Amino acid sequence: MKHLLLATALLLVLAACQDDHKPARPAAESTTPEITIIAMGDSLTAGYGLPEEDAYPAKLERRLRLEGYNCRVINAGVSGETTSDALSRLDWVLGMNPDIVILESGANDGLRGIDPAVPRENIDKMLARLQEASVVTVLAGMRMAISLGPAYVADFNAIYPNLAKKHGVLFMPFFLDGVAAKPRLNQGDGIHPRAAGYDIIVENILPLARKAIARRQGKSI
């Protein structure tokens, strides 16, 4: 009987040792529903002058997927668009049933010297409409060059932080932070980023994208 017990114990030990040396199984694929993120904006979002895969929406999707997020980032950038144009197509964007919208709008209003009251009202309406549709929103701020005059610049630049606070949305203070006015990161026009510039934009927006996904999933981060 003792010999039988010893033999059984030995077999159990050997089995445990074999299990220790088995290769780890790959993690099961995520079963969470796909998150749809729409990057809505002008030529800075569209990736003017670059292949679509080099614009920030495609780069952001690749980065999020590498981190294990089951998401799709749709490039809904339209070159030359003003905030009035963006507001007019918001229903089309909502028709794609986004979970998250990253809103970058207003640069063309500023470059055209449009009264800041106009983009302020348009962005205000867009944020309200997105909230009504239960879309988690990231607002990307824009800043104008001082050449437009200090009064205009101060009024324009205040639009974004004030509206982000009013609507309680996630906020990126300056979409081109770390990229603007750096020739090696921008194309020849000095306005639109190169692929390397978009790499920096993705790094800046990534923490907000993670927070937006967590909000959509009802988690805290």
DATA-V341462 format. One line per field, one symbol per residue. phi: phi as a letter, one per 20 degrees, with the letter a starting at -180 (. if undefined). burial: + if it has 24 or more other ideal C-beta (glycine too) atoms within 12 Angstrom, else -. A space follows every 50 residues. Layout:
# DATA-V341462
phi: ???
burial: ???
This chain:
# DATA-V341462
phi: .fffffffffffffffffffefffffffffdfffedddedrdffefngnc fgfeffgfffffffffeneebcdeedecfnfeffffffdffffffelfec cddcbpgffffemfggfffffffgfffffffgemefcdeefcceffffof ffffffffgffffffgemefcdgbgegndgmdgfdcfgfmdefegfffgf gfffegffffffffffemddb
burial: ---------------------------------+++++++++++++++-+ ---++++++++-++----+-++++++++--+++++++-++--++-+-+++ +++++++++++--+-+-+++-++++++-++----++++++++++------ -+--+++++++-++--+-++++++++-+++-----++---+++++-++++ ++-+++-++++++-++-----
